[in-house]
Amino acid sequence: MSLRRTAFLWFAGLMAVVGILAAATSYWLVRGEAAVFLDSQLRQVALYVGDAPDSPALPNVVEHDPEDDFLIQVWDATGHTLRNSDPAIGVERRGRTGFMTVSESGEDWRVFTLVTPLRTVQVSQRIQVRQELATEAALRAALPIALLIPLTWLVLSWIIDRIMVRLNRIAVAVSHRDPLDAQPIPVEGVPAEILPFVQSINQLIQRLRALIERQRRFVSDAAHELRSPLSALQIQIGNLRTANRDPRLEDLLADMDAGVRRSSGLVGQLLRLARYDADAVKPTDGQIDLTAITLACMAQIAPLAEQKSIDLGIVRKDTAQCLGHAADFGVIIGNLIDNAVRHTPVGGAVDVAVIRDGEAVTVEVADNGGGIAPENMPRIFERFFRAAPQETEGSGLGLAIAKAAAERNRATISVENRMDGPGLLTRVRVAAR
């Protein structure tokens, strides 16, 4: 059922119930007032019916407010008074039949006069009494509505919540979707007004899915096309070194080899970052040993540390099991240790620790380099941003790649300057298994 029809039926039902309750309550309240008024009329008719002169004292059989009484006057054909319910009030006799409003004894009266050949009957009522009766009747009619309005607000709020819950279910389903989930949004139970919007979103998801797939194919093809020429160039440099022993050419070939290696490293980083961006499907999680991965990363970077005479060591290695993708954590931890070694001066130290703390595992990498200026801290995860001096080797992609890999594995990375001395402290934290 559409939202429009649902809202119409609920609101129509609510208004019908409110109208019936208000009408019934108003009828019950006003009926009592009308009964009192009509009883007063019956009393006065009983007291003053007939043409006989007034008795010395008319019995007051019912308690009432004298101001609510009618003024009843009866004259015979000669103008002699036959009846006068209140002689103290002298409303003059009118000469024709009909209604009129007059002012007598400082009060306004509504008067009806009936003139016949035998007698004249005149009934008068205070205007103030008529106004009070009308005001009381109006208040009694409005009171049920005034009392029902707050209740109507509560019921209306409940109705709106009941109608909107179907939209909320769709919003919650969309908000909890994995960013990499390319499955269409289910349309079962979707209101008719929202169905075109959901279908449009599904069409957009399909187009994005096709675009991501094309990007993944491009990354795969680019990886092959970029790596092959660089690898061939390194082989040719090696052949030239073997074929020619001229010292000057040897220096040139060494520079070329270093440049090619840097280019190969940069291309590898770019392709890895592009692959993280393009992968719509995250690798299946498995149970991994972070301690073993950390030790393997340290072994790979140990030659660079030895070349710079840096003391690279592990100061703590708790048993650390977690769920994730081993290759991604190898990239994360490897980048953190590589950055620490490259940005630590010759003869420095890099300490690595694997800590199991309750329900989480943390890998810490601490160096005693120059650290990062506080104004550069907000930008350290930006791509190609380099907080270190320009002469320092690096591309500015290491932390960006580590952050992308961490997000794929529900891990967090933090970077801060050390409090116990110069240098930087980086941490990667993930839930323990």
N, C-alpha and C positions, 0 to 999 in steps of 0.2 A: 504493500500500500504506500502511496506517495505521502510525503510530509504534509502537503497542502490538504489532502483529504483527511489525513489523521488529525491535523490541527482543527479543521472545520468540525469534524464529528465531536472531538473532545470539547471544543469551545461551545458548540451548539448545545451539547448535553449539559455543560456547566451553566450556561445562561438559562436553560429551561428549568433546571433544578432551583437555581437562585430565584427565578421569577415565581415559581410555584410556592416556594417557602415564604418569600416576601408577601405574596398575595394572601396566603393562608394566615400568616401571622397578623398582617394588617387587618384582615377581616375579623379575626378573633378580638383584636384590641378595639377596633372601632365599633364592633357590635355591642360591646358593653356600654360605651358612651351613648350610642344611639338608643339602647334600651332604657337608660336612665332618662334621656330626653323625652322619649315617647311615653314613658310612665308618667312624667310630669304633665304631658298633654292630657293623658287619660284622667289624671286627678283633677285637672282644671275643668275639663269637660263635665266630669261628674259633679263638680261643685257648682257650676254655673249654667247647667243646661235648664231650659225652660224660661218662661216669661214672668214667673212670680217675683214679687219684690224681694230684696235682700233680707235674709233672716238676720236676727240680731247678732248671731255669732256662728260663723261657718266652722265646722269641725276641721282641725288640722290633723288628718289621720296619717300623713306621711311627712317625715322630716325632709326639708328641702331648703334651697337657697331662695329667699323671696325675690331676689333680683332676676332669677331665671324665669319667673312667672310671666305669663302673658297678661296684658291689660285687656280685660274683656268688658265691653260696654254695649248695653242694649237699650234702645229708645223705642217708644211706641210711635204711632203715626202723628201724634200731637207734639212729640219732642220730649215727653216725660220719660225720665230715666227709670228703666225697669231693672237693670243690672249694672253694677260697676264693681269690678273685682278689687279696685284700689281707689277709693274716693279721694285719697290724697293727691293723686295724679290726675290732672285735668287735661287730657288730650281732647281737643275740640272735635265735635261731630262734623263729619264730612258729608257733603250733599250728593255725592255720586259714588257709584260702585267702582272699585279699582284699588290698585296699590299706589302708595306714595311714601316719601320719606319726609318727616317733619321734625321739628325741634321744640320740645316742651319741657318745662321745669329744668332747664339746663342740660338735657340729654337728648340725643338723637334717637328717633323711633322709626321703625318700619311698620306701616299701618296698612291693613286691608279693611275696606268698608264694603258691606253688602246692604244696599238700599232696596226695600220692598214696599208695596203699598201699606202693609200693616205695621212694619217695624224697620229699624235700622240696627244692624249688628256690626260692631267695629272691634277688631282684634289688633292689638299693638304689641310690638316686641322691641326691646332695647337693641340698638345697633351694636353696642359694646358686647352684649351677650352673644349675638350672632357671630361677631368676629372671634370671640373666645372659643365658641364651638367649632368654628372653621379652623382656627389655629390648632386646637387640640386634636381635631380629626387629622389634620395634615401631619402633625408631629407623630401621632400614632401610626400613620401610614408610612412615614419616612424612617421611623425607628428600626423596623426590621431590616430595611435596606442598609442603613448605616451600620448595623451590627453584622450583616452578612458580607459587607465589602472586605474587611480584613480576612475573613475566612475564604472569600473568593480569591484574594491575593495568594494565600497559601496554596489553595488547590491549583490555581493557575501556575504557580511556580513548580508544583509537582508535575503538572501536565507538560510544561515546557521541558523540564528535566527528562521526563519519560520520552518525549519526542526527540530531544537532542542526544539521548544516549546512543542512538544508532549512528549519529554522526561522530560522537566521541569514540565509538568502537573503531570506526574507520581511521580517525586521527591517531588513536593509540597504536593501531596496527601499522600505520605508515611510520610513526615516530620510532617504533621499536625495530624497524627493519634494519638489517645490516647494510651499510653503504654499498657493499659489494653484491648484495642480493639482486639478481636481475629477473626474478620471477614476477609475473604480473600480480596486481592486487586482486584478490577474489571479489567477484561482483555479486555473490549470493547474499541476499538480504539487504542490498544497498538501496536506499530510497530512490524513487524514480527521478526526482529532481537532481540528485547527485550522480546518478549513473553515467550521464555523458561526461562529467568531469573525471570520474574514475577511469572510464574508458580512454579518455584523452591521456591521462597519466600513464596507463598501460601502454598506449602507443608510443609515448615518449620513452618509456623504459625499453621497449623493443628497439627503438632507434639508437638509444644510448648503448644497448647491448651489442648491436651490430657495429657501432663506432668503436667500442672497446675491443671487440674481436679483431677489427681491422688494425687497430693500434698494436695489439699483441703480435699479430703477424708481421707488422712493420718492424717492431723491436727485434723479433727473432731474425728476420732477414737482415736488418741492419747490423746485428751482432756478428753475423757471419761475414758480411761484406766489409765491415770495418776491421775486424780482427785479422782476416786473411792477408791484406796488404802489409799491415804492420809486422805480422809474423814473418812474411817473406822478406821484408826489409831488414829485419834483425838477422835472418839467415845470410843475406847478401853481405851485411857488415862483417859477420863472422868469417865468410869466405875471403873477403878482402884482407882481413887481418892475417889470415893464413898465407895468402899469396904475396903479400908485400910486407917487408920488414923495415921500411923507412920510418924512423922515429917520428918525423913530423906528421906523416900520414897516420901513424898509430894514435897520436893525440887527437887528430881530427876525427878518426873513427870512434875513439872513446867518447868524445862529445856527442857525436851522432847517435851512438848507442844509448847514452844517457837520455838524450832527447826522445828517442823512440820509446824507451822504457817509460818515461814520464807520460808520453802520449798514449801508450798502451794502458797505463794505469788510469789515466783520465777517461779514456774511452770505456774501460771496464766499469768505472764508477758511474759514468753517465748511463750506460746500458743497464746496470743494476738498479739505478734510481728510476729509470724509465720503466723497467719491468715491474717494480713495486707499484708505480702509478697505474700501469696498464692492467695488472692482474686482477680480473674480476672475481676469481675463485682463489681463496687462500688455501695453501697446502694443508692437508689433514694434520691435526695436532697429534703428537706422540709424546711419550714420556722420555725426557732427556735428562742428562746429567750435566748441570752447569759447571761443576768443578772440572770435569773432564774436558769440556769445551774450552774453558778458560785456560787450562794448562796447554791444550793444543794451540790456542792462539798465541800464548806466550812463547811457545817453541818456534812458531813461524816468525815472530818478530825479534827473537833473540839475536840473530846475526846483525840486524841494524843496531840493537842496543850495544853489542860488543864493539861494533865499528865506532860508536860514539863514547865508548867506555862508560856506559850507563849501567848502574846496578839495577837490573830488572829482576824482581823476586816476588814470591807470593808469601804474605805474612799470615794468612789464615785461609784454610780450605775446609769448611764444613761440608757435611754431606748435603747436597742440594739437588733435589729432584723437582722437576716442574713439567707442565705441559706446554708444548710449543713445537716449532719447527727448528731442528738442529742447525740447518744452514743459516737461517735468519739470525739466530743467537750467535753463531760464529761470526757473522758480519758485524753485529752490534758490538760484541766484546772485542773483536779484532780491531775495529775502528777506534774504539776508546783507548786501547793500549797503544795502537800505532800513533794516534795523535799525541799521547802523553810522551812517547819516546822521541818523536820528531820535534816537539816543542820544549824538550828539556835540554839544557845546555850540556856540553861535554863534561863527563865526570859526575853528572847528577844521578838521581835515583828515582825509580818508579816502583811503587809498592802496590800490589794487587791483593784483594781480599775477597773471598767468597763466604758470605755470612748467612746462616739460617736463623731468622728472627721470627719466632712464632709461626704464623701462617704465610710468611713471605720469605723470599730469597733475594739478597742484594749482592751485586758484584760491584766492588769499589775499586777505582783506579786513582791513585794519588801520585802526583809528580811534584818536583820542587823547581819548576820553571818560573817564568815571569807572570803566570796567571793571566786574567782577562780584565781589562778596564771595566768598571761598573757600568759606564754608559754603553758599552758594547754587549753586555749580557742579554738584553732582550732580542738581539739579532743573531745569536750564535747558531740557531738552527736554520737560518736562511741559507738558501743555496748560493754558493759561490761567495759567501761572505767570509772574510778572513780577518779574525781579530788579531792574529800574530803579525809581526812585521813582514813586509813584502818579500824580503830576502829569504824568509823561511820557506822551506819546501812544502808544498801542499796546494790543493785545488779549492778548498772551501766547501767540499761536498761530504766529508766524512761524517760530521754530526747530522747532516740532513738525511743521509742514507741510514744511519743508525736509528734516527727517530722514526723514519718510515717503516723500517723493519720492526721496531718495537711496537708501533701501533698495530701492525698485523698480528702480533702475538699478545696483545693486551698487557704490554709491559710499559713502564714509564722510565724516562731518562731525566736526570737532573744534573746540572753543572753549577759549581760554585767555587769561589776562591777559598783556599784553605785558611782556617782561623789560627792554626798553630805555626804558621810560617808562610814563606812564599810558595807559590805553586797552585795547582788546580786539583779539585776533587770532583770526579764524575761518578755517578751511580746509575745502574740499571736495576730496576726492582720489578719482580714478578711474583705472582701467587705460587706458593709451594704446593707440591703434590703430596 
